[in-house]
Amino acid sequence: MSKTIVTIGQRQVKLSNLDKLLYPGKGFTKGDVLDYYGRISGAMLPHLKDRPVSMKRFPDGVESGAFFNKNCPDFRPPWIETRKVDSANDRGYVRYCVINETASLLWVANLAALELHAYQHTVHDTSLPTAMVLDLDPGPPADLRHCARLAVRIAEILNGVNLRCLAKTSGGKGLHLYVPLNTPTTYTQTKNFARALAQQLEKETPNEVLSAMTRNKREGKVFVDWSQNDEHKTTVCAYSLRGHTEPTVSLPLQWEEVEILARRRKVPTVDMSPKEALKRVDEMGDVFAGALTTKQMLPPLPPDQSSQSSA
């Protein structure tokens, strides 16, 4: 097994099998993965900072299966930060990796942890989410256009109660909407608000939107997954790679881009490649930075505007 040692600040990170194909169909190697995470770390690390991270690892590449790794491996270097979090089934705790520096990011990437899924809370208080999240998941033949159109509608409703939202691609066919909070808010509040909003959207356009977690009813609809707002659930981090056939990225979008996608007549394509992500950050900076700095308070529940829509 070939190994390389790189020095990052005061850390030494052992990297192995740089030529191993992790995305065989595109000739994208572990070395390419490490290069991407090293170069995107400036934009990505703030979104990982002090958050427990669940890793989705693809040790033999995206065509050979994967597994979620919640417990930070015992063979980690002593400088890898970890935090204990009570498990969902009340059977002890999970010791998660906390990725606060480039060296840590490269160490987990070297484990073929292509996807990094972060909690909505930090290790400082696991009961307080910093955002409310909606996962817009299209059931074919619905596609990214339908997600974008729904995102615009959601933004209209949120604007009505003075809430701003941000968008990123899922790294696949859908969109993730984040409502930054960064104020004392509970998961009960975010989950109840998200569920009521999803139900309201389904009531307005039942042939286009689904709020219930019923897979056999998703055809041609956008499923609004509100259940992500839970202290035991994670969402893929901004700028994370996804373990699909091609190396795609969960890519933050400017809101104007969401509106353009919503107006497309043909199925739009969003370049979600690592190359595009790096180019955008070089040119625009982190367009998702507002998720960490914007302070908002959730009202009790979203307003029911269905009557206005039918007027």
Backbone hydrogen bonds, N-H to C=O, Kabsch-Sander energy under -0.5 kcal/mol:
donor,donor_aa,acceptor,acceptor_aa,energy
4,T,15,L,-3.3
6,V,4,T,-0.5
6,V,13,V,-2.4
8,I,6,V,-0.6
8,I,11,R,-2.5
9,G,7,T,-0.5
11,R,8,I,-2.4
13,V,6,V,-2.9
14,K,12,Q,-0.5
15,L,4,T,-3.9
15,L,13,V,-0.6
17,N,2,S,-2.0
20,K,17,N,-1.7
22,L,20,K,-0.7
22,L,28,F,-1.8
23,Y,28,F,-2.2
26,K,23,Y,-1.8
27,G,23,Y,-0.7
27,G,24,P,-0.8
28,F,23,Y,-1.8
29,T,27,G,-0.7
30,K,20,K,-2.2
31,G,18,L,-2.6
33,V,29,T,-2.0
34,L,30,K,-2.8
35,D,31,G,-2.3
36,Y,32,D,-2.4
37,Y,33,V,-2.6
38,G,34,L,-2.3
39,R,35,D,-2.0
40,I,36,Y,-2.5
41,S,37,Y,-0.8
43,A,40,I,-1.1
44,M,40,I,-2.2
45,L,41,S,-2.8
47,H,44,M,-1.5
48,L,44,M,-0.7
48,L,45,L,-1.2
49,K,45,L,-1.8
51,R,48,L,-2.3
53,V,97,C,-1.6
54,S,117,H,-3.0
55,M,53,V,-0.5
55,M,69,N,-2.2
56,K,115,E,-2.6
57,R,55,M,-0.7
57,R,67,F,-2.8
58,F,112,A,-2.8
61,G,58,F,-2.1
62,V,22,L,-3.0
64,S,61,G,-1.8
67,F,57,R,-1.7
69,N,55,M,-3.7
70,K,68,F,-0.6
72,C,95,R,-3.8
76,R,73,P,-1.4
80,I,77,P,-1.7
81,E,79,W,-0.6
81,E,98,V,-0.6
83,R,96,Y,-1.7
85,V,94,V,-2.6
87,S,92,G,-2.0
90,D,87,S,-1.4
92,G,90,D,-0.5
94,V,85,V,-3.2
96,Y,83,R,-2.4
96,Y,94,V,-0.9
97,C,53,V,-0.7
98,V,81,E,-2.5
99,I,51,R,-0.5
100,N,98,V,-0.9
105,L,101,E,-2.0
106,L,102,T,-2.5
107,W,103,A,-2.0
108,V,104,S,-2.2
109,A,105,L,-2.0
110,N,106,L,-2.0
111,L,108,V,-1.0
112,A,109,A,-1.8
113,A,108,V,-1.5
114,L,56,K,-0.6
114,L,112,A,-1.8
115,E,56,K,-1.6
117,H,54,S,-2.8
117,H,115,E,-0.5
118,A,116,L,-0.5
118,A,235,T,-2.2
119,Y,52,P,-1.4
120,Q,233,K,-0.5
122,T,125,D,-0.5
123,V,50,D,-3.0
125,D,122,T,-0.9
128,L,125,D,-1.5
130,T,120,Q,-3.2
132,M,179,V,-2.0
134,L,177,L,-2.5
135,D,225,D,-1.7
136,L,134,L,-0.7
136,L,175,L,-3.1
137,D,135,D,-0.8
137,D,223,F,-2.6
139,G,221,K,-3.1
142,A,139,G,-2.0
147,C,143,D,-1.7
148,A,144,L,-2.5
149,R,145,R,-2.6
150,L,146,H,-2.1
151,A,147,C,-2.4
152,V,148,A,-2.2
153,R,149,R,-1.8
154,I,150,L,-2.7
155,A,151,A,-2.5
156,E,152,V,-1.9
157,I,153,R,-2.0
158,L,154,I,-2.7
159,N,155,A,-2.8
160,G,156,E,-1.3
161,V,158,L,-1.5
162,N,159,N,-1.8
163,L,158,L,-2.5
166,L,178,Y,-2.8
167,A,253,L,-0.6
168,K,176,H,-1.9
169,T,251,L,-2.6
170,S,174,G,-2.0
175,L,136,L,-1.7
176,H,168,K,-3.1
177,L,134,L,-3.0
178,Y,166,L,-2.7
179,V,132,M,-3.0
181,L,130,T,-2.7
182,N,130,T,-1.1
185,T,183,T,-0.5
187,Y,127,S,-0.7
190,T,186,T,-2.1
191,K,187,Y,-2.7
192,N,188,T,-2.2
193,F,189,Q,-2.4
194,A,190,T,-2.5
195,R,191,K,-2.7
196,A,192,N,-2.3
197,L,193,F,-2.4
198,A,194,A,-2.5
199,Q,195,R,-2.4
200,Q,196,A,-2.1
201,L,197,L,-2.3
202,E,198,A,-2.1
203,K,199,Q,-2.2
204,E,200,Q,-2.0
205,T,201,L,-2.2
208,E,205,T,-1.9
209,V,205,T,-2.0
210,L,222,V,-2.2
214,T,212,A,-2.1
215,R,213,M,-0.6
217,K,214,T,-1.9
218,R,215,R,-1.5
220,G,139,G,-1.6
220,G,140,P,-0.7
221,K,218,R,-2.4
222,V,208,E,-2.8
223,F,137,D,-2.9
223,F,221,K,-0.7
224,V,210,L,-2.8
224,V,222,V,-0.5
225,D,135,D,-2.9
225,D,223,F,-1.0
226,W,224,V,-1.1
229,N,226,W,-1.5
230,D,228,Q,-2.1
233,K,230,D,-2.0
235,T,118,A,-2.4
237,C,116,L,-2.9
239,Y,250,S,-3.2
240,S,237,C,-2.1
241,L,114,L,-0.8
242,R,248,T,-2.1
244,H,242,R,-1.1
244,H,246,E,-0.5
248,T,242,R,-0.6
248,T,246,E,-1.4
249,V,272,M,-2.0
250,S,240,S,-2.5
251,L,249,V,-1.3
253,L,167,A,-2.5
257,E,254,Q,-1.1
258,V,254,Q,-1.3
259,E,255,W,-2.0
260,I,256,E,-1.9
261,L,257,E,-2.4
262,A,258,V,-2.1
263,R,259,E,-0.9
263,R,260,I,-0.7
264,R,260,I,-0.6
264,R,261,L,-1.0
271,D,269,T,-0.6
272,M,270,V,-0.9
277,A,273,S,-2.4
278,L,274,P,-2.5
279,K,275,K,-2.1
280,R,276,E,-2.7
281,V,277,A,-2.1
282,D,278,L,-2.1
283,E,279,K,-2.0
284,M,280,R,-3.7
285,G,280,R,-0.6
285,G,281,V,-1.6
287,V,285,G,-1.0
289,A,286,D,-1.5
291,A,288,F,-1.9
292,L,289,A,-2.0
293,T,289,A,-0.8
294,T,290,G,-2.4
296,Q,181,L,-2.0
296,Q,294,T,-0.5
305,Q,303,P,-1.0
309,S,305,Q,-2.3
310,S,306,S,-1.5
311,A,307,S,-0.5
311,A,308,Q,-0.8
